[in-house]
Amino acid sequence: MIFSLFRKDPRRVAIASLYKRIATASRSPGLYAALGIPDTLEGRFEALSLHMVLALRALRVLPTPADEVAKDLTDAFFRDMDASLREMGVGDTVVPKRMKKIAESFYGRAHAYDGPLDGQNEAELAVALGRNVYGGEAPATSLARYALAADGGFRTADLDTLLATGPTFPDPETFAQGGNR
């Protein structure tokens, strides 16, 4: 009985590996250097949120048990956010309030990106990304092209592939334009 506490749950390992691949993709230097995402705490949150939204969209259209994988992946994301806040020294009494704001921000972005991604509307997505990622009114056209390419690439992936190798995100440098946006 006690040894079962030390066994690795294969599902949990697969989710952790999937989340790690998504988080690693969100830290690609090209996102910051070529596409101009600010290399700040907020910029890193925006990059991770975008990559999570793209991965969750891919899981949403796949058959069961993809819905359970999506739920577990979302839980892993929020556990990571919680751990990051604590690592930064945010007090135990403040963490729940900050987590609520993080959840609202994440789900707000997911909602804002969903429509333009569904409609393959680059201009609309660029405006939403410009507002959220860069904090301004200028559209994030290059980043929108990157997100649309990633979203389109996920349409061919099945659940086994996503769990085995993770989502394959395009090379950000491919989408860079003169003004980083």
N, C-alpha and C positions, 0 to 999 in steps of 0.2 A: 504494500500500500504506500509506504513512504517513498519508494523509488519512483512511483508514478509522478511525484512532484518534480522530479528532476528530468523526466523525459521531455523531449522537444515535441511540441504539437506541430505536425507537418503543415497544417493550415496556417497557423500563426507564423511559422517560418516563411511560408510562401508570401503572406501579406507583408511581413517585414521586409522581405527582399524586394517585392514590388514597390513598396513605399520608398525604400532606399534608392531604387533606380529612378523614380520620379523626382525625388529630392536632389539627386545628383544631376539630373538633366536640368533642373531649375537653377543649378549653380554653374552652368556652362559659362566660361568666360566670355564667349561670343554674345551672350544675351546682354551683358553689361558693356562690353567694348564696342561691338558692332551694332547692336540694336538700342543702346543707350539707356537700358534700365538702370536707374540709380543704384550704385553699389552701397546701399545703406540697409539698415534693418527693415525699413518699410519697403524698399525696392526688392529685397530678398523675399519678403512676405508676398509681394505682388507676383513675383516670378513663380514661387511655389504654388500660390493659389491658382494661377493660370494653368500650370502643368497638372495640378490636381483636377481642375475643372475638365481639362481635355481628357484625362485618363478616366474620370468618372463618366463622361459622356460616352466613351468607348464601351465601358462596361454596361451602361444603361440599355444599349440595344442588343446585347448578347443574351442568350437564353440562360435560365437558371442553371447553376448557382451564381451567376455573375452578379445578381442583385445582392447576395450575401457577401460576395467579395467586395463590392462597392461599399457596403455598410462597414465592413471590417477595415477597409482602406481609409474611409473617412474617420473612423475611430482612431486609427494609427496617426493620422494627420493631427487630430486634436490632442492626442496624448503627447505628440512631439511639441506642439505649440505650448501645452501646459508645462512640459519639462523645460522648454526654452525660457519661459517666463521665470520659472523657479531658479534656473541656472543664472539668469541675469540679476537675481537678487530680489525679485518681486515677492513681497510678503504673502504668507498663506491666506491672510484675510482679503487681500486685493486680487489674488489670482482669479477667483470666480468672476469678478466684475470684468477683468481684462479678457477672460475667456469668452464672456458673453459678447463683448465688443468684437473680438476676433471672429466668432461664429457669425455675427451679423454682417461683418465685412465680407467674409468668405461667401456666404450664401447670397449676399447682394451682388457680388461680382459674378457668381455662377449664373444668377438670373439675368444680369446685364449682358453677359457674353452668349448665353444660350440662343436667344432669338437670332442675332446676327450670324452665329455659327450654323444654326439650322438653315437659314436662308442663304448661306454663303455670301453674306453682304459685307464685303470688305470695308466699305466706307463707314457703315454703322459700327462695325466692330472696332475700327480704328479710332472712332470718336470715344467709345466706351473705354478702350485701353488707354487712350491719351489722358482721359479724365482720371482713371484709377491709378495707372502705373506712373505717369509723369506729372499728375496733379495739375494739368492745364487743359486748355481748350484745343490745343494743336493736336490733330489726329496722329495716332501712332501707326502709320500705314505699314511700315516694314514689320513691326511686331504683329500686326493683324495678318499680314501675308504668312508669317511664320506660323501663327496659330491656326490659320485655315489649312495650311499644308499639313500640319501635325494632325488636325482633326480629320482631314481627308485620308491620311495614311492609316489611321486607326480603323477605318471602315473595313479593311481587309483582314484585320487581325481577329483571331478567335481567342477564347478564354485560355485555352492551354498555352498558346503562344505568349499571351500577355503575362501569364503566371511564370512561364519558363524563362522568357528572355526580357520581359517588360515591354512597355510601349517604346517604340523607336521614334524619337523626336528628330526633326530635320536639323541640319547644321545652321545655326543662327547667322553665320557670316554670309550664307547664300542670299539672305534677305536684306542685307545692309544696303542702305542708300547713302548718298553723300552726307545727309544731315542726321544720321543715326536714328531717325524716326521715320 
